Amino acid sequence: MVHDSGPAPTPVVKLVVDADRNGDLDDTGPDVDQHNDWSAQRGAMFLANLDDDDSDHHVDCEDDAVNGADDAEDLARIRTVAWPTAPNGAVGHLALDAGMAPGVRLFKLGVDGWAGFNPASDTVSAEELRAGVEFGVESTDFPSSTWNGQIALTWSVTAQGVTADADHAVMRVAPWVMSSSLDHTQQIFAVDASYPTVLAFTNNLVRIAEDTHQELLLIDGLNRAYREDVNRGPDVWAQDFMEFGWTAIPGPNSGRRGMFVVLRTPPATRLIGDFTYNEFLAPGKGVVWKRSATQPRGHDQSLDSFGNLEVIPPYTHGDTRWPLGRLMHGYTPARVSDPKLRDFLDANPAQGPFFRVDESWLHVGHVDEFLSFIPAATPRGWKLLVASPRLARQNLMALVARDPANGERLMFRNMHWFYPEGSPMAGERPAQRTVNAILADPDLMRVNQVAQAHIDTTRQQLMEETGITDAEIIEIPFLLWEIENNLLAAYMPGTVNLLLYGNDVVMARPHGVVIDGVDVIETDLIERLRPDNINVHFAEQWDVLHAAEGEVHCGTNALRDIPTNARWWEVTR
Amino acid sequence: MKRAVLFFGLVASMAATVSADPLVPAAALSATARQSLASQVRVDRARRPAAYQRVATLHGLDPRTYRASRAGRPTVSRELRAMGPDALLPMLDVLAVSGFPRALSDDERAALELGVLEAVGELRDRRAAPALRAAFDHARSDDTRNAAARALGRLGGDDELAMLRRELTGAHAHAAIVGLGACERPEALQSLLDALSTSRDDDTTAAAATALSSHGSTWAQASRGARDTTSSRVADALVRAFVRSRGDARDAVQIAILATGAPDTVRIIDAARATADADTQRALDRLRAIAARQ
């Protein structure tokens, strides 16, 4: 019944948001009564709508329209409690305080479907007040140092000249969560091209993927759109130009709603990074890109590559819980990555601020050159793998001690250092060297002792950070060497730089000493990881990756499932 | 073969006539030194044009090569070092006589300077001394000056040692420290120990510590089959510096202690701990935990 005269009906001014996080808007309880603050236990959420549900090759939140039914599913819902007795002329106002948010949009569901709602000018009619009205909200971005992701909604109603007490609700945007290497893998990636050196690796990878029933996507590295210059070979560093993650909020039946989101590397000049927009962006698959307009002094573009961004798997240490793990990124004050990238990582409420690694001693400067992780049957559920020049040196010395004749055996037999395809000097720089020559090289030994010092320091820092013990750390033996200016890279193939999916790892073929037809380093690595039920596969990648200062992890990538415990909202600091 | 020699000779002579600035300014060498070097290069180039061609066509300066590498920037140090003694005069030609026969980007030039100085330094050939000294005096960056200093240190003659020790109180003290780190003479070690113990700033402490770890490296000494005569002495000085320093300087000293790997590092740390304040004891405990694993 609508009243136009007599005493004014008591207004119903109530918002309903999913404050109890069950994926539904409930007419009673926290969704109605306890939505004015946000905590690990309670508070509504919304998504950065970065996928492309209408497949128009644009991120959905770039426009102010709801792009179909699937896009509507990406809107977090807000409902007003119906006021059936709202008098004619009553008006509802939904105000939005988004702070420094780069973009938050509201939509209203009407008889004709979804339409943009401008809180500064649009209102809710009396008819809509009587029935209750539904809104949808999306963000154009994730939290940053200037916006913690929170918005405040104020719902007020004015009837017969009187504005009733408003209702307030807060909501937070779900962050980008970077996948851990321990998360279940949907798909692995590598860059392909019809160059013999590339094919030597990708053919290996195809075989390994088939043997392990793992889906592999090969990206066309000769796609003109991904090359600055037709005279330049493919950009084979699949790890470096994109990093996979996801974003999600609670969904119905204690599930979740969300999407995969890939982070593109900052430099626009890294053309293969456009694979993220050209080929990955799709319904349920979004893209985010953080880049600064100008770079500070000391910026090194190499640090913007995502071999320099990893996740320490989930851990709890003391009072600190990281149920989705913690981001790990390398830089020092003198050698920095893109500031916008670091800001984005640091502002991540689920996995940030990132754990900083000193990689200043490395020529490429990526954390994946000396650290990685494997699943393990331990209370923590994982082990840390660290490069160990010390162990490599010990192993070579032991080889000679076992039989002095081993000292004259060759490492890297028939291998050469890198030249581009077709170079007339290709193959001129042989890499093979005897064990004795390696051990008798004082400069090589000196820089490896320096490398070990850095690795041991980072190892100690990780132990203090995560509580991990020596028993949960596996040393992976290989030597490094100086590239220039006391900056190092792997001299022996950096086998710690591996691709992990499930209990399978793909490592660089080490080209170690071969005795009775068996590579002793391969045998050592297989045995080293066997206690943790890791299946080791070796891939040939000396020419295309190792000689160009990278290894298997650098040349691959993986799209991983959103974990079942994807409850980022329970992460507290 | 004759035809090939003639062809390469023609190419080499053409390369020699292409205008290019040497990495070191012409006026940086004495006229005598420059003329002597130019004369040696002229004779050598005529005799071995292929060696000059190799240096003139460094693949590490080819964008097809370096943009394909993971670091994505030019580097030629390893490539030049692999050429061995054959490349000495061609490199000195690039450094101080003819320069490089094509225009280079800033990154490429910096990589070439660094690479040439590091590769020349590794050869320890006294013919390089005047050019290296000029490179030290006229370096356009700290990295280049440090590379020149290391090369001079590796030469390790009386003149180089005296020059580096003199520079410890000059305008390029840190580069001098770097150079002394590469000099295997006991006088260099003593100078570094003195520099560390008297250091009043973090940068000097860090530089001296890093340089000392080169002298003390037990792995390097073992690789030479030499008896370890320096690591304990170096470790002792470094641990004392660790106690005195803070922040980035302490971090650098820690790395140096670990990179030295003296067998009695733990004992030295324990001795220092006995008289340290509580904060320093905690830091020493962390260092000890790492050192104990070595």
Chai-1 contact restraints between the chains, C-beta under 6 A:
chainA,res_idxA,chainB,res_idxB,connection_type,confidence,min_distance_angstrom,max_distance_angstrom,comment,restraint_id
A,R232,B,R64,contact,1.0,0.0,6.0,A-B,restraint_1
A,R232,B,R67,contact,1.0,0.0,6.0,A-B,restraint_2
A,G233,B,A68,contact,1.0,0.0,6.0,A-B,restraint_3
A,W237,B,R70,contact,1.0,0.0,6.0,A-B,restraint_4
A,S302,B,A71,contact,1.0,0.0,6.0,A-B,restraint_5
A,S302,B,G72,contact,1.0,0.0,6.0,A-B,restraint_6
A,H363,B,A71,contact,1.0,0.0,6.0,A-B,restraint_7
A,V364,B,R70,contact,1.0,0.0,6.0,A-B,restraint_8
A,V364,B,A71,contact,1.0,0.0,6.0,A-B,restraint_9
A,Y419,B,H59,contact,1.0,0.0,6.0,A-B,restraint_10
A,P420,B,R64,contact,1.0,0.0,6.0,A-B,restraint_11
A,P420,B,T65,contact,1.0,0.0,6.0,A-B,restraint_12
A,R429,B,A82,contact,1.0,0.0,6.0,A-B,restraint_13
A,A440,B,S223,contact,1.0,0.0,6.0,A-B,restraint_14
A,P442,B,A220,contact,1.0,0.0,6.0,A-B,restraint_15
A,P442,B,S223,contact,1.0,0.0,6.0,A-B,restraint_16
A,P442,B,R224,contact,1.0,0.0,6.0,A-B,restraint_17
A,M445,B,W219,contact,1.0,0.0,6.0,A-B,restraint_18
A,M445,B,A220,contact,1.0,0.0,6.0,A-B,restraint_19
A,M445,B,S223,contact,1.0,0.0,6.0,A-B,restraint_20
A,R446,B,S217,contact,1.0,0.0,6.0,A-B,restraint_21
A,R446,B,A220,contact,1.0,0.0,6.0,A-B,restraint_22
A,Q449,B,S217,contact,1.0,0.0,6.0,A-B,restraint_23
A,Q449,B,W219,contact,1.0,0.0,6.0,A-B,restraint_24
A,Q449,B,A259,contact,1.0,0.0,6.0,A-B,restraint_25
A,Q449,B,G261,contact,1.0,0.0,6.0,A-B,restraint_26
A,V450,B,A259,contact,1.0,0.0,6.0,A-B,restraint_27
A,A453,B,I255,contact,1.0,0.0,6.0,A-B,restraint_28
A,A453,B,L258,contact,1.0,0.0,6.0,A-B,restraint_29
A,A453,B,A259,contact,1.0,0.0,6.0,A-B,restraint_30
A,D456,B,L258,contact,1.0,0.0,6.0,A-B,restraint_31
A,D456,B,I290,contact,1.0,0.0,6.0,A-B,restraint_32
A,Q460,B,I290,contact,1.0,0.0,6.0,A-B,restraint_33
A,I483,B,T75,contact,1.0,0.0,6.0,A-B,restraint_34
A,E484,B,T75,contact,1.0,0.0,6.0,A-B,restraint_35
A,E484,B,S77,contact,1.0,0.0,6.0,A-B,restraint_36
A,E484,B,L114,contact,1.0,0.0,6.0,A-B,restraint_37
A,N485,B,L114,contact,1.0,0.0,6.0,A-B,restraint_38
A,N485,B,D143,contact,1.0,0.0,6.0,A-B,restraint_39
A,A548,B,A68,contact,1.0,0.0,6.0,A-B,restraint_40
A,A548,B,S69,contact,1.0,0.0,6.0,A-B,restraint_41
A,A548,B,R70,contact,1.0,0.0,6.0,A-B,restraint_42
A,E549,B,S69,contact,1.0,0.0,6.0,A-B,restraint_43
A,E549,B,R70,contact,1.0,0.0,6.0,A-B,restraint_44
A,E549,B,A71,contact,1.0,0.0,6.0,A-B,restraint_45
A,G550,B,R70,contact,1.0,0.0,6.0,A-B,restraint_46
A,C554,B,R70,contact,1.0,0.0,6.0,A-B,restraint_47
